[in-house]
Amino acid sequence: MTFIQTYKNSIAFLAISLLFLVSCKEQPSTTKKVVVEGTDYAAKVYPLLDSENSRWFYFTSASRPFGMVNLSPDTQIGGAWGSGYRYKTDTIKGFSHIHAWQMSGISVMPVTINDTTKKDIFNDFYSKFSHETEVVTPGYHKVELERYQIKAQLTSTKRVGFHHYSYPDNEEEKGLLFNLNTLLGPSKNIDGFLEQISENELSGYIIMESTHRRPKPMTAYFKVELNTEISSLDKDERTGNYLISLDRNKNDVLMKVGISYTSVTNASINIASELPDWDFNETRSDAKKEWNNLLSRIDVKGGSEQDQRRFYTDLWHALQGRRIISDINGAYPDNTGDKLRVGQLPLDAKGVPKFNHYNSDSFWGAQWTLNTLWGLVYPEIMDEFSNSLLQYYKDGGLVPRGPSGGNYTYVMTGASTTPFLVSAIQKGILNDDLEGVYKALKKNHMPSGIMGKSGYEHKTNVGGGLKYYINQGYVPYPIPEGKFGSHQDGASLTMEYAYQDWTLAQLAKRLGHTDDYDYFMKRSTNYKNVFDTQIGWMRPKDVEGQWKKNYDPYQAENGFIESNGAQSTWFVPHDIKGLANLMGGQDAAIEKLNIQFETAETLGFTAGTSHSVELHPEYSRIPINFGNQPSIQTAFIFSQLNRPDLTQLWSRKVAKTVFGGLSPSTGYNGDEDQGLMGSLAVLMKIGLFQMNGGTEANPEYQIGSPIFDEVRIKLNADYYNDGMFTIKANNNNDANFYVSEAEFNGVSLEANSLRHEDIVKGGELNLNMVAKPIN
């Protein structure tokens, strides 16, 4: 059956679906409310931050929050790393619509053609561009293709890319090149197909080949609508790509590209529902409003202009990267079984999907980042992601830690979504079927669950060493059975599992599962089994219980995941005081960690300027690294040991040093990982943190050192009190970063912390800032 036949046969279904959608007044959205009007927060965002070091899914421009479409120019197209939009590369190779975790596709290039260039256009079509004529803001990207003298403007809705091409007024033929068979980022696009279905419409699909991380191929369907007639459609037999010739008399060309991972019909529905009109400027304006709706949730005053611009850029990164994969009607790709199944999300009483389904990199490190930021400021986002994660469990039997293409990837290690879901429950965000949620999470922590799989271990349950952790109290290094995946670093795995077990125990306690609570609490002490009291560091053991010989705690990935032993020794967020006791007491632990910070400061607190150089012989030996997740909590450990002044000192320095720059050459100095480091930067700058990821009953927030004079957080009335939580830092400046006194709603605080239930009722936290610590 041809695509034309398929299209005609689907008209009736399309009409019914559109009537259904028109009757729905409200679609699932992470941006329901405008919070603070007047300030243009989106204008403060600097999208080019760190774009010299981009990876495929990092850069965003013409995209909505968590949009299925992430439309932007590609200057490098090969490999997951060093690809996508790279600031220093001056040549555009296409505008593609999908920049997601292990997913890519649908690259389009506007061109002009003459008799000389047409014969080789499929092989020679790249164009230079200049940053001088480029405009990049949240939801919009404009560039000029110097080779063709075409001005290209891009914007989007959640599921539809919107292009505006201004062609030169000359005799050359106007065209659109659809590069459907090409390498884009992490995967090669193959079997690309395009078909004309009316005088100004096309439809097609591409197949993303499987990758080492995403083991099954994935199909992306698309529908194209143009505001001009198509003169011809030509396929190049050698490349399999397509050239669309357009009306020569039409210089201003508008094009909509709707995508879907389930069908062309649903791609059509996505266009008809989200972008029925042809007003490019209005769509661009709507994109800006949607970003402002979310960014305005936190209003800051004080600090420098650069401080504010960097803050909103960090916040912007925290609200993107993890991409919607469900259509507007709730259809989604379920690849967890032997064959692809088109699933359907549950609908509310109005027939609207209750939540969106997502593609996502790992939640490894989310306990110190997304848990806190989303849980406090964006509970509706945490709610959506929680339900999406649980949908994977309903489909495939496991809660994922980083799904791609509707399937598991087993990216990173452990059961990293356990703290995320437990935090959502403890904050009152996730309330339905808690026994079912507990059952799902417990399965992940037992043999044959996701905890037992090391990174990208698709076919076994051996590499994570879970049986040794359960039976011997630690994961050996090396794993005796051999190599089955990535990150089989036993000391790190032991510590990670112990923390995650503690978080599951808190949910067991809440639900009254006393035996399970005792069992997982006992397992949570396993971190002690890889601490060598003789040398004062965490240290790998082999399966016989022998400490690793010739052990160097500053050698990277020596039993520790993306870190060294010095960094990872502090990965005990659930029992900092217990760790201190192993070190000889709180004073000894404080002195040890403070020395590590003093050393790390000389290297800028990071292992180089990007994730790709972390294993450099010099950079890798840094004792604290804020460029990757394993030690990003360390500044707040001091507060747990009754030295909040050192937390204030070092968190302020890190915020200003690591997360202070504003240029294409710097930004996160490591691995941003779809909002993790952006969220961390936001939390450090507003002075709030949660050491254990907000997983205990009535979670605690530790108070740091805000860099702004005032922070106003608008609380979401659908989840919390319809009010404001305000932090005021009096006499705050670069010299006054210590907190001498703190009071909440006029009552002096004895502890350097607040509880979730108090914060979400609204109120004012007043901090008096001074230049010297108060002992």
Buried (B, 14 or more C-beta within 10 A) or exposed (E): EEBEEBBEEBEEBBEEBBEBBEEBEEBBBBBEBBBBEEEEBBBBBBBBBBBBBBBBBBBBBBBBBBBBBBBBBBBBBBBBBBBBBBBEBEBBBBBBBBBBBBBBBBBBBBBBBEEEBBEEBBEEBEBEBEEEEBEBBBBBBBBBBBBBBBBBBBBBBBBBBBBBBBBEEEEBBBBBBBBBBBBBBBBBBBEBBBBBBEEBBBBBBBBBBBBEBBBBBBBBBBBBBBBBEBBEBEBBEEBBBBBBBBBBEBBEBBBBBBBBBBBBBBBBBBBBBBBEEEEBEEBBBBBBEBBBBBBBBBBBEBBEEEBBBBBBBBBBBBBBBBBBBBBBBBBBBBBBEEEBBBBBBEBEEEEBBEBBBBBBBBBBBBBBBBBBBBBBBBBBBBBBBBBBBBBBBBBBBBBBBBBBBBBBBBBBBBBBBBBBBBBBBBBBBBEEEBEEBBEBBBBBBEEEBBBBBBBBBBEEBBBBBBBBBBEBBBBBBBBEEEEBBBBBBBBBBBBBBBBBBBBBBBBBBBBEBEEBBEBBBEBBBBBBBBBBEEEBBBBBBBBEEEEBEEBEBBBBBBBBBBBBBBBBBBBBBBBBEBBBBBBEEBEBBBEBBBEBBEBBBEBBBBBBBBBBBBEEEEBBBBBBBBBBBBBBBBBBBBBBBBBBBBBBBBBBBBBBBBBBBBEBBBBBBBBBBBBBBBBBBBBBBBBBBBBBBBBBBEBBBBBBBBBBBBBBBBBBEEBBBEBBBBBBBBEBEEEBBBBBEBEBEEEEBEEBBBBBEBBBEBBBBBBBBBEEBEE
